[in-house]
Amino acid sequence: MPKPTDRVHDRLANRLAARHLSVADLAQRVDVDPKTVDRWLRQGRKPHPRTAARVAEVLGVTADELWPPVGASTVVHPEVIALYPHRAASPTDLWLRLLNNTTAEIGLLGHAILFLPEQNPSSIEIMRRKAQDGTRVRILLGDPDSPETALRGEEEGVYEAVPARIRAALAYYQPLLGEPNVEFRLHRTTLYNSIFVYDDDMLITPHVFGVPGYMAPMLHLQRDPERDMFDMYRDSFERVWTLGKPLDGS
């Protein structure tokens, strides 16, 4: 199978590579000629909406992520799948879709990450089930008693709300404590970015001074072994993990 960099349509080529599918594999699954798939890749052609939806389903994305609507901004880097002006503006099904498609590793780094179980009540059960099936789950929350967390509350103008949200999140995530393959740590770092790892997909919120997390922009990255943007953020996650303090019971 050609490398992603050999193709014009990086989004489609990278997703094929991530799923370990060839042109022939995809053609068979969506019932088209392999030459048609090749044209999508080499010439950037967009399939009929119904076919595009089938392709997206096979590859675990949305059709708009593979073929952005006319007028949407173009990809500025092959690892950037999507850019949302605010985390709250991301598709409602994105978080659960990524959780459901993950098989090897889930890594969550933020202060509270309370929005995930609040907006997607089934997310805790999905992670528990994934962990039981062998997926490594690592969750890094801010230490609610740390001066760094208190400072974050001051900077956002919400003061005690940040540590309070962390404590509320710990209650939501409580069912995962003690589960095999699940690890919790509390960090005391200055959180420049919230990082959410789902195998070779990653969501990143680059935080803005004085702005709550849900209003900050969000990037959706997909790892390309020939580039280093994904791995740079992954290394950042690992550094914070190393500094984190294990949570009792995890």
N, C-alpha and C positions, 0 to 999 in steps of 0.2 A: 504493500500500500504506500503511495507517495507520502512524503513528509508534509505536515501542514504548510510549511513555507513554500512548497512547490505549487500551491494552489492560490487562485485569485480570491476565492471566498474563504477567508481565514476562519470565520465563525463556524461555518459548516464543516470545514476540514478539521478544525481543532476538536469539535464535538465528536466527529467520527473517530478520531484518534483516541479520545478519552474513553469512548465506549468500545474501543477495539473492534470497530466495524470497518469492513471494506466497502468500496463502491458497490460491488455485487451484493453484499449483505443487505445494504440499505435498499437497493433496488428491489430485491426479493421481498423485503418486509413491507414496502409500500406499493408493491405491484406496478413498477415501472421498468422500462428498459435501462440497463446500466449506462447506456450512452446519454440518457436523459439526466441521470445523476451527475455524470461527468460534465455536462453542459452547465448544470447548476454551479459546479465547482470552478470550472475553468473560465466560464463566461459570465458568471454572476447572475445567471437568469433565475427568476423566481417562479416556482411552480404554481399551479392553480391553487387557490385558497384551501380547498378540501385536501389536496395532496400535501400542501405545506403543513396543514394541521396534523396529518398522519406522520410526516417526517419529524415534526416537533415532538410528538408523543413518543416515538421510537427513541429519540435522542434525549428525552427528559428535559426539554426546554419549552418555551412558547414560540410560536411562529414569528412573532414580532422580534424576538431575540435573534433569530436566524436571519430574517429579512425585515429590517425596520421599515415602518410605513414611510411613504413618500414625504419628504420634508423633515424627517427625523435626522438628527445629527449623525454623521458617519463615525465609524470606529477610528479612534486616534492611535490605538495600539492593539495588536492582535489579541492580547490577553484580556482586554476590556470587552466584556459581553454587553454590559449596559451601565448607564450612569443615570441615577435618579437625583433630582434637585433636593429631595428630602427623603430620609429613611421612611417616613410615613407615607410617601408617595409610591413606594415599591408595590408590585402586584400582591394582592392579598394571599394568593396561593403560593408565592415564591418560597417562603420559609418552610412550609410543610412539604412542598415538592422536593426541595433539596434534602430535607431530613429523610424523606422516604426513599430517595435515590442513593443515599450514602450507604456504603458497605464496609469501609475500612476505618474511617476516623471522623469524629465530630469534635470540633474544638471551638469553644465559645469564650471570648474575652470581652469584658465590658465592666461597667460599674455594677449595675443591677440586673440587666437583661430581663427585666420584669415584663416588658412588652411581649416577649415570646410566648410564655404560658398564658398571659392575659388575653392576647389576641388569637392565640391558637391553643385552646385548652387541651387538645390531643397531643401536643408536642412532647409533654413529659412521658406519656405512655409510649409514644413512638421511640423516644430515646431509650427508655427502659427495655423495650423489645429489641431494639437494635443491639444494645449492650449484651443482652442474653444470647444473641446470635453471633457475638464475637466482635462487634464494632467497638473500638476504643472511644470512650466519651470523656472529654476533659472540659471542665467548666471553671473559669477563672472570674471571680467576682471581686469587687473592691472590698477592702476591709472596712466595715462600717464604723470602726472605732479609730481609724487612722486620721492623721492631720491632712493627708492628701485628699481624702474623701470630704472632709469638712471644708477644705479649700474649694473643692469642685462645687459644693453647694453654694458657697459664697459667690463664686464666679458666675454661676448661672442665676443667682438671685433667688434661689429656692431654699437655701440654708439647710435645715434639718431634713428636708424632703429626700435628699440623696441617700444618706445613711438609712433613713426610714424605708426607702424603696428597696435597698439592698436586703434589709431584714425581712421585708415582705417577700422578696424573691427567694430567699433561703427557705421560707415556709413552702412556697410553691415547688421548689426543687427537692424538698425533703424526701419524697418517695424514692428518689434515685440514690440516696445515701445508703451505702452498704451493698449496692448492686455490683455484681462482677463487671469488671471492665469500665467502671465509672469512677472518676477521680475529681475531687473538688479542691481548689486552692483559693486563698484570699490574697490579693496583691495590694501593695502600697505604692504603686507607681503613678507617675503623672500619665494619665491615659490620653495619648495623642490620637489613637485610633481604636475603635472597637473592631474586633476581628472575629469573623465567624467562618470556620473552616468545615467544608463538607467534601471530603476526598479531594478531588482536583477542582472544586469550585470554592470560591471564597467571596464573602460579602464584607465590605469595609466601610465603616463610617469615619471619615476624617473629621475630627471634632473642631468646632469653631468657638473661640473664646466668647463666653457670655451667651451661648446659644444651647438650648437643651438638645440632647442627642437625637430626638425624633425629627428635629428640624434641620439637622446637618445633612449634607449630601451623602449619597451611598454609591459605591462602586460594586459591580459584580464582575469578578475576575475568574478566568479559567486558566489553569496552569498550562503553559507551553514549555516543554523541556529545553527549548532552544533560546528562551528568554528568561529574564530574572525578576520581573516585577512581582509575580505571585510568590516566588521563593523569598524575596526580601521581606514581605509581610509575614510569611510563615516563620522566618527566622526571628522576627520581632515577637511573635507569639511565643516561641520557644524560650526567648530570653526572659519574658515576663513569667512564664511558667516556672522557670528555674528559680526566680526570686520569690515566688509565691509560697505562702505557708499552707500546708495541708489542713483541710478542715476536719475537725474531729468526726470520726465515723466514716470517712471516705477512704 
